[in-house]
Amino acid sequence: MRRTIVLACALAAFPALAKVKVIDFHTLPQSAAGLTALLQKEKAAPVRLAASQVLDELIRKKPVELGAADADQVVAAALDGVFEHMAAPTDLYTWEKDVFGPRGDVLCRENAKLSPGHVSPGFDKRFTKTLKGKRIDRGYLNSPCTLSVTAAQGLSDFHQWTAKGWGIEVGQVLVAEVDKSGAQVARVGLAFVSPGSSLGPPALERPTYVGFALRPKAGEPFALLSVEPPAVLDVRKQPCTLCSSDGKPTDAERHLRLFSDFEHLALVNLAAKELSPADREAFTLDAAQLTAKDKAWLEPWQTSESVVLRAAAALKGSKVGANVPPASLAELVPSLPHPWLKTRLVEELVRVLGPALDQGVAPAEADQKAMWNSAVEKALQSNNTVYDAKVAQGFARLKVSNTPGYLFRQSASGWVLLGSLP
């Protein structure tokens, strides 16, 4: 099947391109040099979007991360491009009153902080834009606003800041060689985080932006190559600016959605009592619409230093039938730093082990008693009764009256409680 993309949303935004129905990816350049040259001169939004998708996939296929000093240049260039879009005289951006519109009010908030890890600790840039958007707060119309953007000095600093101020999540800044002259093209994902309040935790704002910056020759600074604006007024239709908002997602879009989810998960505030909806969705939901044939996409995170990323990769893989051993899932549960995350893995274990446990055998009386005592306080035991106990594949399931029950795993020292049944 020929690899194509339908771009009805872009055509609606650009009526002059109405004759362009489908972009055939095979007609686009397939090298970094060809794609950067195309993006430097191309004006048609559908073609730019398609070329950006191909370039993004090319860079991520063999990821090479830039050092912090060069990454600062790429991030600053991409942010400047995003802020230009936010300030432009269009009806794309809204203020906080529109729940589903892409927000632009970060520009008038004076200060914002970048997530740490991919920029230098000394990152400090100021962006001044005159706001001309058609849906902005009228009090700011045609007014110059300066936003100071600095780097958080650690994840705890970033999370403390976003409890009251705007944050910007910065993903890996990846680079590819353009030609033998030392020219390079880099990409970075950026996501804005609106402040938390008494009504809830900080919120990840959609869409996520992917920006590209070009270094024309060795030794020269990076400058903005491209950062596409949103194409629709409802961010639910376009979670990332490199994703089309209509038609079936391409493989490149699905892979990008998965990549974006893991970049967000790396920055989740695990000390928070309540995880945000975006945190929960990135961990559990499959925005990439994975199938078993896509399981190789999860491999980079299966060996991550982060237990959260390893757990998310295992959970997603298990859900799409990638034959993740139950023991691998169970090993991650005790190390997960948030109760909500532990519960999701236990739920998946219960689902995977269900048929085997239904046909399992009863545990030894002493084992069942030990499990019961470790799961339920003695004062509450008289009010609850185990009415079904089964063992299979080194796991045990106790179904209990008045409560859902419990799942255990056998270890060298005995039966270990993993969590409650869903």
C-alpha positions in Angstrom: 0.0 0.0 0.0 1.3 3.4 -0.9 2.1 5.6 2.1 -0.1 8.6 2.0 -1.6 11.2 4.3 -5.0 12.9 4.1 -4.8 16.5 5.3 -8.4 17.8 5.2 -7.8 20.1 8.3 -4.9 21.8 6.6 -6.9 22.3 3.4 -9.7 23.9 5.4 -7.2 26.4 6.9 -5.6 27.1 3.5 -8.4 27.2 0.8 -5.9 27.9 -2.0 -4.6 24.4 -1.5 -8.0 22.8 -2.0 -6.8 20.9 -5.1 -4.2 19.1 -3.0 -6.1 16.0 -1.7 -3.3 13.5 -0.8 0.4 13.8 -0.2 2.3 10.7 -1.4 5.3 10.3 0.9 7.2 8.5 -1.8 7.4 11.7 -3.8 9.1 13.5 -1.0 12.9 13.6 -0.5 14.1 10.9 1.8 17.3 12.4 3.0 18.0 15.1 5.6 19.5 17.3 2.9 16.5 17.1 0.6 14.0 17.5 3.4 15.7 20.6 4.9 16.0 22.2 1.4 12.3 21.5 0.9 11.2 23.0 4.2 13.3 26.1 3.5 11.4 27.0 0.4 8.0 25.2 0.6 4.9 27.3 1.5 2.1 24.8 1.1 1.1 23.6 4.6 0.2 20.0 3.6 3.5 19.5 2.0 5.4 21.1 4.9 3.5 18.9 7.4 4.3 15.7 5.4 8.0 16.7 4.9 8.3 17.5 8.6 6.9 14.0 9.5 9.4 12.3 7.3 12.3 14.4 8.7 11.2 13.8 12.3 11.0 10.0 11.7 14.5 10.1 10.0 16.1 11.9 13.0 14.4 9.7 15.6 15.4 6.5 13.8 19.0 6.9 14.7 18.9 9.1 17.8 21.9 11.2 18.5 21.4 13.8 21.3 23.0 17.2 21.2 25.1 18.6 24.0 23.5 21.2 26.2 25.1 24.3 24.7 23.9 23.4 21.2 20.6 22.2 22.5 20.0 25.7 24.1 20.2 27.2 20.6 17.7 24.7 19.1 15.2 25.1 22.0 15.4 28.9 21.9 14.8 28.9 18.1 11.9 26.5 18.3 10.3 28.5 21.2 10.7 31.7 19.2 8.9 30.1 16.3 6.0 28.8 18.5 5.6 32.3 20.2 5.5 33.9 16.7 2.5 31.6 15.9 0.9 32.4 19.2 1.2 36.2 18.7 0.1 36.2 15.0 -3.2 37.7 13.9 -5.1 34.4 13.5 -8.0 32.8 15.4 -6.0 29.7 16.2 -4.9 30.5 19.8 -7.2 31.2 22.7 -6.9 32.2 26.3 -7.7 30.0 29.4 -11.5 30.3 28.9 -11.6 27.9 26.0 -11.0 24.4 27.4 -10.2 22.8 24.1 -8.4 25.5 22.2 -4.6 25.8 21.9 -3.6 28.3 24.5 -1.4 31.3 23.9 -1.7 33.1 27.2 1.7 31.9 28.4 3.1 34.9 26.4 1.7 37.4 29.0 2.8 35.5 32.1 6.2 37.2 32.5 8.1 34.0 33.5 8.2 30.3 32.5 10.5 27.5 33.3 11.9 24.7 31.2 12.1 21.1 32.4 15.7 20.1 33.2 17.9 17.5 31.6 18.1 18.5 27.9 19.1 22.2 28.2 21.9 23.8 30.2 21.1 24.9 33.8 22.0 28.5 32.8 19.4 28.7 30.0 18.0 32.2 30.2 16.2 33.8 27.2 13.6 36.6 26.8 11.0 36.6 24.1 9.1 39.8 23.2 6.1 39.6 21.0 3.2 41.9 20.1 0.0 40.0 20.6 -2.4 40.3 17.7 -4.4 37.1 18.0 -8.2 37.3 17.3 -9.2 35.3 20.3 -6.9 36.7 23.0 -7.9 38.7 26.0 -8.8 42.1 24.6 -6.7 43.8 27.4 -3.5 42.4 25.7 -4.4 43.1 22.1 -1.6 44.9 20.2 0.5 45.0 23.4 4.1 43.9 23.5 4.7 41.2 26.1 8.0 39.8 27.3 8.3 36.3 28.6 11.4 35.3 30.5 12.2 31.6 30.1 14.8 29.9 32.4 15.7 26.4 33.1 14.5 24.6 36.3 17.4 23.4 38.4 16.0 19.9 38.8 12.7 18.1 38.5 11.6 19.0 42.0 12.2 22.7 41.1 10.2 22.3 37.9 7.3 20.6 39.7 7.2 23.2 42.5 7.2 26.0 39.9 4.4 24.5 37.8 2.2 24.4 40.9 1.8 28.1 40.4 3.5 29.1 37.1 3.8 28.0 33.5 6.3 25.3 32.6 7.6 24.0 29.3 8.5 20.3 28.9 11.6 19.9 26.7 12.2 16.5 25.1 15.5 15.1 23.8 17.2 17.4 21.3 18.2 15.0 18.6 20.4 15.8 15.6 21.2 14.3 12.2 24.0 15.2 9.7 22.8 17.0 6.6 25.9 16.8 4.5 29.7 16.4 4.8 30.2 20.1 5.3 29.2 19.8 8.9 25.6 21.0 8.3 23.2 19.5 10.9 19.4 19.5 11.4 18.0 19.1 14.9 14.5 18.4 16.3 13.0 19.0 19.7 9.5 18.3 21.2 8.0 21.0 23.4 4.9 20.8 25.5 3.4 23.6 27.7 2.2 23.0 31.2 -0.4 25.4 32.7 -0.2 26.1 36.4 -1.9 24.0 39.0 -4.5 25.4 41.3 -6.8 24.4 44.2 -9.0 22.7 41.5 -6.3 20.3 40.3 -2.7 19.6 39.4 -0.8 21.3 36.6 -2.2 20.4 33.2 -0.3 19.4 30.1 -1.6 21.6 27.3 -2.1 20.3 23.8 -0.8 20.3 21.2 2.8 19.2 21.6 5.1 21.1 19.2 7.9 19.6 17.2 10.5 22.2 16.0 13.5 21.8 13.7 16.6 24.0 13.6 19.4 24.0 11.0 23.1 24.6 11.4 24.2 25.5 7.8 27.9 24.9 8.4 30.1 23.5 11.1 30.7 26.1 13.8 27.7 28.2 12.9 24.8 28.5 15.3 21.5 26.7 14.9 18.6 28.8 13.5 14.9 27.9 13.2 14.1 25.7 10.2 10.4 24.9 10.9 7.8 24.6 13.6 4.3 24.0 12.3 1.3 25.7 14.0 -1.8 23.9 15.0 -4.2 23.3 12.1 -7.5 23.2 14.1 -9.3 25.0 16.9 -9.9 21.8 19.0 -6.7 20.2 20.4 -8.5 16.9 20.9 -8.3 16.5 17.1 -4.6 17.2 16.9 -2.5 16.2 20.0 0.8 17.1 18.2 1.4 19.7 15.5 3.0 17.0 13.3 -0.1 14.9 13.4 -2.9 15.4 10.9 -6.3 15.9 12.5 -8.3 13.9 10.0 -8.1 10.4 8.5 -6.2 7.4 9.7 -2.9 8.1 11.4 0.2 7.1 9.4 2.9 4.9 11.0 5.0 8.0 11.4 2.3 9.7 13.4 1.6 6.7 15.5 5.3 6.3 16.3 5.6 10.0 17.2 2.6 9.8 19.5 4.2 7.0 21.4 7.5 8.9 21.5 5.7 12.0 22.9 4.0 9.9 25.6 7.3 8.5 26.9 8.9 12.0 26.8 6.1 13.2 29.0 6.3 10.2 31.3 10.0 10.9 32.0 8.9 14.2 33.6 5.9 13.1 35.7 5.7 14.4 39.2 5.8 11.1 41.1 5.6 12.9 44.5 2.2 14.2 43.7 -0.8 12.7 45.5 -2.8 12.9 42.4 -1.5 12.3 38.9 -2.8 14.5 36.2 -5.1 13.2 33.4 -2.2 13.5 30.9 0.1 11.5 33.2 -2.5 8.7 33.5 -3.3 8.6 29.8 0.4 8.5 28.8 1.0 5.5 31.1 -2.1 3.5 30.2 -3.8 4.6 27.0 -2.5 3.6 23.6 -2.6 6.9 21.6 -0.3 5.3 19.1 -2.9 2.5 18.4 -0.2 -0.1 18.7 -0.5 -3.6 17.4 1.7 -6.6 18.1 3.7 -5.9 15.0 4.7 -2.5 16.5 6.3 -4.1 19.6 9.8 -3.2 18.4 8.9 0.5 19.0 8.8 -0.2 22.7 12.3 -1.6 22.9 14.2 1.7 23.7 12.2 2.1 26.9 12.3 -1.6 28.0 15.8 -1.0 29.3 15.4 2.6 30.5 17.0 3.6 33.8 13.5 4.9 34.8 11.3 2.2 36.3 8.2 4.3 35.2 9.3 4.1 31.6 10.1 0.4 31.8 6.7 -0.2 33.4 4.9 1.8 30.8 6.7 -0.1 28.0 5.8 -3.5 29.6 2.2 -2.5 30.2 1.7 -1.3 26.6 3.4 -4.3 25.2 1.3 -6.7 27.3 -1.9 -5.0 26.2 -1.1 -5.4 22.6 -0.2 -9.1 22.9 3.6 -8.8 22.8 3.9 -11.8 25.2 5.4 -9.9 28.1 6.0 -12.5 30.8 3.8 -12.0 33.9 7.0 -12.3 36.0 8.4 -9.2 34.2 5.4 -7.2 35.1 5.4 -8.4 38.7 9.0 -7.5 39.2 8.3 -3.8 38.4 5.4 -3.4 40.8 7.3 -3.0 44.1 9.7 -0.4 42.6 7.0 1.9 41.2 6.9 5.1 43.2 3.2 5.9 42.9 0.2 3.8 44.1 -1.8 4.6 41.0 1.0 3.2 38.7 1.2 0.0 40.8 -2.5 -0.6 40.5 -2.4 -0.4 36.7 0.2 -3.1 36.5 -1.7 -5.3 39.0 -4.8 -4.9 36.9 -2.9 -6.1 33.8 -1.5 -9.0 35.7 -5.0 -10.1 36.9 -6.2 -9.9 33.2 -3.2 -11.9 31.9 -3.2 -14.5 34.6 -7.0 -14.8 34.9 -7.5 -18.0 32.7 -4.6 -19.8 34.4 -5.7 -18.9 37.9 -9.3 -19.9 37.1 -7.9 -23.4 36.4 -5.4 -23.3 39.2 -5.1 -25.3 42.4 -5.9 -24.3 45.9 -2.8 -23.1 48.0 -1.6 -25.0 51.0 -3.5 -24.1 54.1 -0.4 -22.6 55.7 0.3 -20.5 52.6 -3.2 -19.2 52.4 -3.2 -18.2 56.1 0.2 -16.4 55.6 -1.2 -14.5 52.6 -4.4 -13.6 54.5 -2.5 -12.3 57.4 -0.2 -10.2 55.3 -3.1 -8.6 53.3 -5.8 -8.0 56.0 -5.4 -6.5 59.5 -6.5 -9.0 62.1 -9.2 -6.6 63.4 -10.9 -6.8 60.0 -10.5 -10.5 59.3 -13.6 -11.5 61.0 -15.7 -9.3 58.6 -14.2 -10.9 55.5 -14.0 -14.4 54.2 -11.9 -16.0 51.5 -14.3 -17.7 49.2 -11.9 -18.6 46.3 -8.2 -19.2 46.4 -6.1 -20.3 43.4 -2.4 -20.7 42.6 -0.9 -20.9 39.1 2.5 -20.0 37.5 3.9 -18.7 40.8 1.0 -16.4 41.5 -1.9 -16.6 43.9 -5.3 -15.0 43.8 -7.6 -14.6 46.9 -11.1 -13.6 46.3 -12.6 -12.2 49.5 -16.1 -11.3 50.6 -16.8 -7.5 51.1 -13.6 -6.6 49.2 -12.3 -7.3 45.7 -9.5 -9.6 47.0 -5.7 -9.8 46.5 -2.9 -10.9 44.1 0.3 -12.4 45.4 3.6 -13.5 43.9 5.7 -16.3 45.2 9.3 -15.4 46.2 12.2 -17.2 47.8 11.0 -15.9 51.2 7.3 -16.7 50.7 4.2 -15.1 49.2 4.5 -11.3 48.5 1.4 -9.1 48.2 1.3 -7.3 44.9 -2.0 -5.5 45.3 -5.7 -5.6 45.4 -7.8 -7.1 42.7 -9.6 -4.6 40.4 
